[in-house]
């Protein structure tokens, strides 16, 4: 037993142990990425299924058709005519149409202030009180006047008006149905659902004159076919919510089951128009879904409902085919008939999942370890840096060295103080006193710098949420140019240079916070956590280069090492009083290899800076019409209207971590 204890203690003090954490950290990252790439395989994903038996998708016969087709065409002509009127006249026309169907109609005005601009409009909605309902539950059918692409939703609005008239004739509804025609696809639904739950600011959003019970679900229709209509090929089911939240998987599965199984309409998602259910299309669909989830922006009128635990999706028509508005109307009717059967809120299926095809998904228990492994890699390096910062410095000379080639003064300087240790029995040993000491960690300056860097992240966060939208691109590019060299400049203008231990502790605390934030974020927004983790992975392996500490071993020992008397040692003199760490560092002669490594690290950090990544991603994003200005406008609009906190993670977590890593390279004071 004594031998085992001795071996463990010897292993604990073995400096070779500290060489393992970088490899272990890299291994965790590799395993996490590999884990993610395995998910599209059949062995790790599974077919979708409906967990809530009460939904009974596709089990009812739908009757929407016949004469309703003529009514739809008339409404589409009416919508086309009122599209040329003023917003006030358009509102009055919609109110008249809904009132003529025998529904209770209400309107709501809203006006949001977004970075010096105003986003305003007026929603029109109507309430159908279910003949078998007691006004405690409701379902919402939405058609935004303009879709996410800015197109007028002619056929979508006309279909909602037609269904409102059609549903009014049925006596089977056990829930109220609300028909909402919002002025746009983002601000309008957000204002309405905020006011419905009394979570609005009355100064900017008007209260609702008519309400019903708890919202059980919402379905939005995006069908921008014009006056003469347009037959479509597939339904694009959009399900991403604000801040990466998702609707209950049962709602998605019910919509797909009714559309494809009962109506014969193919379903697609994440803009994957062609999908052969093989590995690469599955992977591409999954990664697109992760990107949308990580960005956390609104993808349709349904997105505003999900934060209130109202499961919602958008049905978007795509392609050229043989399906018409009657097929879409019967799909919506079947979906509402299924939701009408619910006895309680959707809860049995998954709220955290990754879809890789309309009938294939991965649940949170399968994909979460990949993000946790990446986040854990930062914690591993944090522990290693903490341990290393408390170890005595390596000796420059050999114990008991009698090298005659060294000058006498240098031999004396390199000869450490020794201590005699008595072991069990008659065993004795002479060891350097530094091997029996602990190094005092000076935490103030690393903590102060880390706190300052994180508070500095408030500057871009405030700047890009208050700059007028037309000036956002110019401000963003100017900020990028100014901040890229800023950490290197700051590292060289400090009153004194940081010691090796202080740089270790600064990187240690940065990785600790990064691992902590990403681990917590992974349970809320897996995709954002994984994206930030992979982009920040090189921060664990950054090493400041280029300067050397010139303090003598005696100075280091007296300043930061406190000897601990061993159990069997001779009495020793009281330890010297600990003084602040020395800062006598001068630049060493940088060799070519060190210079190349320094430049490579600086270039890598430049490429991984958040502003550069955002500029590159917006340029390479394969979506028509998406530019840097639109991405920035979407971020600031999301913050003011939807409460989007992707910017909080970017500027208060990711950017400070990058700034610290660049500061470490600029400090260049590691031995």
PyMOL commands that set and color helices and strands:
alter all, ss='L'
color gray80, all
select helices_A, chain A and resi 2-12+15-38+53-55+67-82+87-100+154-168+187-196+242-244+249-262+279-295+303-306+325-340+364-389+408-414+433-436+444-466+469-484+486-493+500-522+526-541+553-560+592-607+610-620+628-642+646-667
alter helices_A, ss='H'
color red, helices_A
select strands_A, chain A and resi 46-47+104-114+117-128+137-142+176-181+214-222+232-238+266-268+312-323+353-357+360-363+418-422+428-432+437-439+547-549+561-563+585-587
alter strands_A, ss='S'
color yellow, strands_A
deselect
rebuild
show_as cartoon
